[in-house]
Every structure is written in structure tokens, then in C-alpha cells.
């Protein structure tokens, strides 16, 4: 279902709201501003439970947490807002100190996407990003398609093509809380399993400062399920106030790369993806983000599970086999599935 809201976006036009529902009663809501995933209500014990952090529609332009947004052109950080490509130094728009985060201050999350198709169980948004948008080379056409399946899966598919070699790394920035996403509760009480053997250390600004590191013997070892709080703020987490790190996932398309379970075990989220890596962010700086009501979220109210390539890959040729650099006129395609059990 497609409807105009009564609220005006920064471009002066109303937000367009899309609702998708399956036969189980599961319902997701999206808006065309930022191709944003607003809400995800899942059947639990005869009722519907909200599992996505979110705010009022009119607050989306002011919240700084990228709640549910489609992030690009390059998700995560690019050090010093520049990289070399084909012998040219590409200089990008800075928006986190001297670095670029999530595509710059006017990234894809702050654009109106066009609704290409809208059906009962899926919607497709499209966006044109011109050459030198936020500094990136190439005219890029991208789409994101959200599909709600009969078995309570939300599938997100990103496609794109550029007329020049460029950096391209798209993801969704939803925050999950399987217990209480409306007011937020401490997501560290959830249990988590990651199908990942390696993580990427970063400095206090979130910039990689080391080669990939094996998780064995570290607080980043989630190969067997454990409470998120169990090894919290140990080791390399200390400089980032918690988990805000990328993991290389093992054959993620064959089995879940993530298993997140609510504190009392009544709801589980499985994640599968075509992407090579996963950024796990425990909402370390969520405090003050507006909720859908009249309150504010606290730190650690939700966990972001951002499927993507590694941060700062344009400056690290050794990681480009995991994605991040898109060749001219070659199709970009990645998918992620979020399954609620």
C-alpha cells in the first residue's frame, strides 16, 4: 500500500509511505526518503512486536543515527576523505572530522528515491547519483528492492551501474532490538552468533589500523553463541566504546552469518547475504536519538548488522577482492535476507 504522509521532507514534498504485509500478519513500512526501512512488526505470541528502532517520520531529517536508511555511495568510512583510483587522487566530501562516513553529508540516506515499482509484497526504489556526487567519479544509477516473503523474510537487493570506475558499497542501516525496539532496551542482553573467523581492528575514529585479525582468543569470537555483554569493552573495543567493527563472513550465502536472539529466547533473527563482510555496531552513540514516541533512545538500545565490504577498501588494494571498487559498465548486485523465527 502506498500513501502520501502529511509531513514534508527537506525537498518540500510529502514523504511517501509504503506498507507491505504477508499472510502471517508481519508488516514492514518504508519511505522514499533515503529508501528507508521504517518499521518491522513481527508476529510473536499472538501479537505484533516492533523489532526496528525508529523515530517519527518528521524527525528523520534531524536524527543522526541513519535509522533504517539505505547508505551510499560508500557505506562506512573512507580515511582522510580521499583515495587513489586509476592514478588519480579522488577527493571526497568530509563529514566525520577529516574522514568521510556513509557517502558524505549529502549521501544516499538524504535523498528522495523514486518509487519504480510497488506491489503487495515488494517495492523498488531508484536513484541517480551524478558524476562527482560527494566527490565520487561516475554517473551511477542504483536501485534497492525490499521484498517481504511468506516465511517472514525481508530481502533487500541492491543493484547499480556506473559509467566510470568508482567506489560503491551499499547497505541498510537498520538497528534491531528483538525485545523492545519502541522504547529501546539494552541490546547487550541479546545473544549473538557470527559465522566469522576474522575481524578488522580500527582506531578511535573507526579507521582500520591493522590487517584482518583472527577472532580466536579475543572478545570478537562469536563463533559459538554468547551474550553480547559477555566480553563487552574488552581489547580492541575499548577505543570505540563497544563493537563497531567489520567481520569477514564465511560463505554467507550458504548459511546464516548472524543469529541474534532476544533475551528470553522468544524471537530469533537469521541473516544471510551475498556480501563478504558485516559491520556489527552495538549502538554505542545512540543516546539522544528520538524514538517513535516522545522519548529518546539510550546508548546500546539496538544493534546494526550492516552487510557490506570492508571499510576504507578504496585505500586498501589487498581488500578489494571483497568488493568496494566498481568497474565501469559492470553490474553491481548484492542481497541480504533478514529472517525472523
VOSEMAR-462334 format. One record per residue (C-alpha): residue number from 1; residue in three letters; chain; x, y, z. Coordinates in steps of 0.25 Angstrom, whole numbers, m for minus. Each point is the difference from the previous one (the first is absolute). Layout:
    n  res  chain     xx     yy     zz
  NUM  Ala      A      X      Y      Z
...
END
This chain:
    n  res  chain     xx     yy     zz
    1  Unk      A      0      0      0
    2  Unk      A      5     14     m4
    3  Unk      A     m4     13      6
    4  Unk      A      5     14      2
    5  Unk      A      2      5     14
    6  Unk      A     m4     13      6
    7  Unk      A     15      3      3
    8  Unk      A      9      8    m10
    9  Unk      A     14     m5     m3
   10  Unk      A     12      9     m1
   11  Unk      A     m3      2    m15
   12  Unk      A    m13      6      3
   13  Unk      A     m9    m12     m4
   14  Unk      A     m7    m10      8
   15  Unk      A      6    m13      4
   16  Unk      A     m6    m12     m7
   17  Unk      A     m2    m12      9
   18  Unk      A     m1    m15     m4
   19  Unk      A     m6    m11      8
   20  Unk      A      3    m15     m3
   21  Unk      A     m7    m11      7
   22  Unk      A      0    m15     m1
   23  Unk      A    m11    m11      4
   24  Unk      A      7     m2     13
   25  Unk      A     m3     15      4
   26  Unk      A     14      4     m1
   27  Unk      A      1     14     m4
   28  Unk      A     11      9     m5
   29  Unk      A      0     15     m3
   30  Unk      A      9      8     m9
   31  Unk      A      1     15     m5
   32  Unk      A      6      5    m13
   33  Unk      A      9     10      8
   34  Unk      A     13     m8      1
   35  Unk      A     m7    m12     m5
   36  Unk      A     m1     m2     15
   37  Unk      A     m5    m13      7
   38  Unk      A     m9      7     11
   39  Unk      A     m7    m11      7
   40  Unk      A      0    m16      1
   41  Unk      A    m11     m6      8
   42  Unk      A      1    m15      2
   43  Unk      A    m10    m10      6
   44  Unk      A      4     m4     14
   45  Unk      A     m9     m8      9
   46  Unk      A    m13      5     m7
   47  Unk      A      4     14     m1
   48  Unk      A      9      9     m8
   49  Unk      A     13      5      5
   50  Unk      A      8     11     m5
   51  Unk      A     15     m4     m2
   52  Unk      A      6     12     m7
   53  Unk      A      4     13      7
   54  Unk      A     m7     12     m7
   55  Unk      A     m5     14      2
   56  Unk      A    m12      9     m4
   57  Unk      A      0      2    m15
   58  Unk      A      2     15      2
   59  Unk      A     13     m3      8
   60  Unk      A      7     m8    m10
   61  Unk      A      8     13     m6
   62  Unk      A      5      3     14
   63  Unk      A      4    m13      5
   64  Unk      A     15     m3     m1
   65  Unk      A      0    m16      1
   66  Unk      A     m4     m3    m14
   67  Unk      A    m12     m8      5
   68  Unk      A     m4    m10    m10
   69  Unk      A      6      8    m12
   70  Unk      A      6     m5    m13
   71  Unk      A     14      4      1
   72  Unk      A      9      4    m11
   73  Unk      A      8      3     m9
   74  Unk      A     10     m6     10
   75  Unk      A     m5     m6     13
   76  Unk      A      9      1     12
   77  Unk      A     13      9      0
   78  Unk      A     10      4    m10
   79  Unk      A     12      6      6
   80  Unk      A      4     14     m2
   81  Unk      A    m12      1    m10
   82  Unk      A      9     m4    m11
   83  Unk      A      6    m12     m8
   84  Unk      A      7     m3    m13
   85  Unk      A     m7     m6    m12
   86  Unk      A      7     m2    m13
   87  Unk      A     11      9      3
   88  Unk      A     m9     12      5
   89  Unk      A     m2      5     14
   90  Unk      A    m15      0      2
   91  Unk      A     m4     10     11
   92  Unk      A    m13     m2      7
   93  Unk      A     m9      9      9
   94  Unk      A      4     m1     14
   95  Unk      A    m11     m2     11
   96  Unk      A      7     m7     11
   97  Unk      A     12      8      4
   98  Unk      A     10     m1    m11
   99  Unk      A     m7    m13     m5
  100  Unk      A    m12     m4     m8
  101  Unk      A    m11     m8      6
  102  Unk      A    m11     m7     m7
  103  Unk      A      1      7    m13
  104  Unk      A      2     15      5
  105  Unk      A     m9     10      7
  106  Unk      A    m10     m1    m12
  107  Unk      A      1    m15     m2
  108  Unk      A    m11     m9     m5
  109  Unk      A     m7      0     13
  110  Unk      A     m3     15     m2
  111  Unk      A     m6     m2    m14
  112  Unk      A    m14     m2     m5
  113  Unk      A      0    m13     m8
  114  Unk      A    m10     m3    m11
  115  Unk      A    m10    m11      2
  116  Unk      A      2     m9    m12
  117  Unk      A    m10    m11      3
  118  Unk      A     m9     m2     12
  119  Unk      A     m8    m14      2
  120  Unk      A     m6     m7     11
  121  Unk      A     13     m7      5
  122  Unk      A     11      9     m6
  123  Unk      A      4     14     m3
  124  Unk      A     12      5     m9
  125  Unk      A      6     14      2
  126  Unk      A     10      6    m10
  127  Unk      A     10     12      1
  128  Unk      A      9      7    m10
  129  Unk      A     13      4      6
  130  Unk      A      8     10     m9
  131  Unk      A     15      0     m3
  132  Unk      A      8      6     11
  133  Unk      A    m12     m1     10
  134  Unk      A      6      2     14
  135  Unk      A     13     m1     m8
  136  Unk      A     m2    m14     m6
  137  Unk      A      3     m2    m15
  138  Unk      A    m10     m5    m10
  139  Unk      A    m15      1     m2
  140  Unk      A     m6    m11      8
  141  Unk      A    m14     m6     m1
  142  Unk      A     m4     m8     12
  143  Unk      A    m13     m8      4
  144  Unk      A     m4     m6     13
  145  Unk      A    m11    m10      1
  146  Unk      A     m7     m5     13
  147  Unk      A     m8    m13      0
  148  Unk      A     m8     m6     11
  149  Unk      A     m2    m15     m2
  150  Unk      A    m10     m9      6
  151  Unk      A     10     m6      9
  152  Unk      A      3     13      8
  153  Unk      A     13      4     m8
  154  Unk      A      3     14     m4
  155  Unk      A      9     m1    m12
  156  Unk      A      8     13     m4
  157  Unk      A      6      0    m14
  158  Unk      A     10     11     m5
  159  Unk      A      3      2    m15
  160  Unk      A      8     10     m7
  161  Unk      A      8      4    m12
  162  Unk      A     11     12     m2
  163  Unk      A      5      6    m13
  164  Unk      A     14      1      7
  165  Unk      A      8     m8     10
  166  Unk      A     m4      4     14
  167  Unk      A     m2     m4     14
  168  Unk      A    m13     m6      3
  169  Unk      A     m5     m7     13
  170  Unk      A    m14      0      3
  171  Unk      A     m7     m5     13
  172  Unk      A    m12      2      9
  173  Unk      A      2      6     14
  174  Unk      A    m12     m6      8
  175  Unk      A      2     m2     15
  176  Unk      A     m6    m12      6
  177  Unk      A     m6     m3     14
  178  Unk      A     m7    m13      0
  179  Unk      A     m6      4     14
  180  Unk      A     m4     14      0
  181  Unk      A      3      9    m12
  182  Unk      A    m11     10      4
  183  Unk      A      7      6     12
  184  Unk      A     13     m8     m1
  185  Unk      A      6     m9     10
  186  Unk      A     14     m5      2
  187  Unk      A      3     m8    m13
  188  Unk      A     13     m6      7
  189  Unk      A    m10     m9      7
  190  Unk      A     m2     m7    m13
  191  Unk      A      8    m12     m4
  192  Unk      A      8      0    m13
  193  Unk      A      7     m9     m9
  194  Unk      A      8      4    m12
  195  Unk      A      5    m10    m11
  196  Unk      A     13      8     m1
  197  Unk      A     15     m3      3
  198  Unk      A      6     13     m2
  199  Unk      A     m3     15      4
  200  Unk      A      7     13     m4
  201  Unk      A      6      8     11
  202  Unk      A     m2     16      0
  203  Unk      A      4     12      7
  204  Unk      A     m9      9      8
  205  Unk      A     m4      7    m13
  206  Unk      A     m5    m13     m6
  207  Unk      A     11     m1    m10
  208  Unk      A      7    m13     m2
  209  Unk      A     14      0      6
  210  Unk      A      4    m15     m1
  211  Unk      A     m1    m12     m9
  212  Unk      A    m12     m9      2
  213  Unk      A      1     m8     13
  214  Unk      A     m4    m14      4
  215  Unk      A    m11      1     11
  216  Unk      A      6    m12      8
  217  Unk      A      3      4     14
  218  Unk      A     m7     14     m2
  219  Unk      A    m13      6      4
  220  Unk      A     m4      0    m14
  221  Unk      A     m2    m15      0
  222  Unk      A    m14     m3     m3
  223  Unk      A      1    m13     m7
  224  Unk      A     m8     m6     11
  225  Unk      A    m12      7      6
  226  Unk      A      2      9     12
  227  Unk      A     m5     13      6
  228  Unk      A      4     12     m7
  229  Unk      A      4      6     14
  230  Unk      A      8    m12      4
  231  Unk      A     13      6     m5
  232  Unk      A     m4     14     m2
  233  Unk      A     10     11      0
  234  Unk      A     12     m9     m1
  235  Unk      A     12      1     m9
  236  Unk      A     m2      8    m13
  237  Unk      A    m14      4      4
  238  Unk      A      5     10     11
  239  Unk      A      4     11    m10
  240  Unk      A    m14     m1     m7
  241  Unk      A     m9     m1     13
  242  Unk      A     m4    m14     m4
  243  Unk      A     m2     m8    m13
  244  Unk      A      1      9    m13
  245  Unk      A      8    m10     m8
  246  Unk      A      0     m8    m13
  247  Unk      A      0    m15     m1
  248  Unk      A      4     m8    m12
  249  Unk      A    m12    m10     m1
  250  Unk      A      2    m15     m4
  251  Unk      A     m8     m4    m13
  252  Unk      A    m11      9      5
  253  Unk      A    m10     m4    m11
  254  Unk      A      0    m14      4
  255  Unk      A     m3      1     15
  256  Unk      A     m4     11      9
  257  Unk      A     12     10      3
  258  Unk      A     m8      6     12
  259  Unk      A     m9     m7     11
  260  Unk      A     m6     11      9
  261  Unk      A     m9     m5     11
  262  Unk      A     m9      8     10
  263  Unk      A      4     m1     15
  264  Unk      A    m12    m10      3
  265  Unk      A      2     m8    m13
  266  Unk      A    m14      3     m6
  267  Unk      A      6      7    m13
  268  Unk      A     12     m3     m9
  269  Unk      A      5      7    m12
  270  Unk      A      9     m7    m10
  271  Unk      A      8      8    m10
  272  Unk      A      5     m5    m14
  273  Unk      A      7      8    m10
  274  Unk      A      8      0    m13
  275  Unk      A      9     11      6
  276  Unk      A     14     m4      5
  277  Unk      A      0      8     13
  278  Unk      A     m9      4     11
  279  Unk      A      1     13      9
  280  Unk      A     m5     m3     14
  281  Unk      A     m4     13      8
  282  Unk      A     m5     m1     14
  283  Unk      A     m6     14      0
  284  Unk      A     11      6      8
  285  Unk      A     m4     14     m3
  286  Unk      A    m15     m1     m1
  287  Unk      A     m3      9     12
  288  Unk      A    m10     11     m4
  289  Unk      A     m5     m6    m12
  290  Unk      A    m15      2     m1
  291  Unk      A    m10    m11      2
  292  Unk      A    m13     m2     m7
  293  Unk      A     m7      6     13
  294  Unk      A      5     11      8
  295  Unk      A     12     m6      5
  296  Unk      A     15     m2     m3
  297  Unk      A      8    m12     m2
  298  Unk      A     12     m4      9
  299  Unk      A     13     m5     m5
  300  Unk      A     m1    m15     m3
  301  Unk      A    m15      0     m3
  302  Unk      A      2     m7    m13
  303  Unk      A     10     m8     m8
  304  Unk      A      3      4    m15
  305  Unk      A      4    m12     m9
  306  Unk      A      5      7    m12
  307  Unk      A      4    m10    m12
  308  Unk      A     10      7     m8
  309  Unk      A     15     m1     m5
  310  Unk      A     11      4     10
  311  Unk      A      2     15      4
  312  Unk      A     10      8     m7
  313  Unk      A      2    m10    m11
  314  Unk      A      3     10    m11
  315  Unk      A     13      3      8
  316  Unk      A      3    m15      2
  317  Unk      A      2     m7    m13
  318  Unk      A      2    m13      8
  319  Unk      A    m14      0      4
  320  Unk      A     m7      3    m14
  321  Unk      A     m2    m14     m3
  322  Unk      A    m11      1     11
  323  Unk      A     m7     11     m8
  324  Unk      A      0     16      1
  325  Unk      A      5      4    m14
  326  Unk      A    m10     m1    m11
  327  Unk      A      5     m1    m15
  328  Unk      A     m6      9    m10
  329  Unk      A    m13     m6     m7
  330  Unk      A      1    m13      8
  331  Unk      A    m13     m3      8
  332  Unk      A      1      1     16
  333  Unk      A     m9     m9      7
  334  Unk      A     m1     m4     15
  335  Unk      A    m11     m6      8
  336  Unk      A     m3     m3     15
  337  Unk      A    m11     m8      6
  338  Unk      A     m5      3     15
  339  Unk      A     m9    m12      4
  340  Unk      A     m8      1     13
  341  Unk      A     m3    m13      7
END
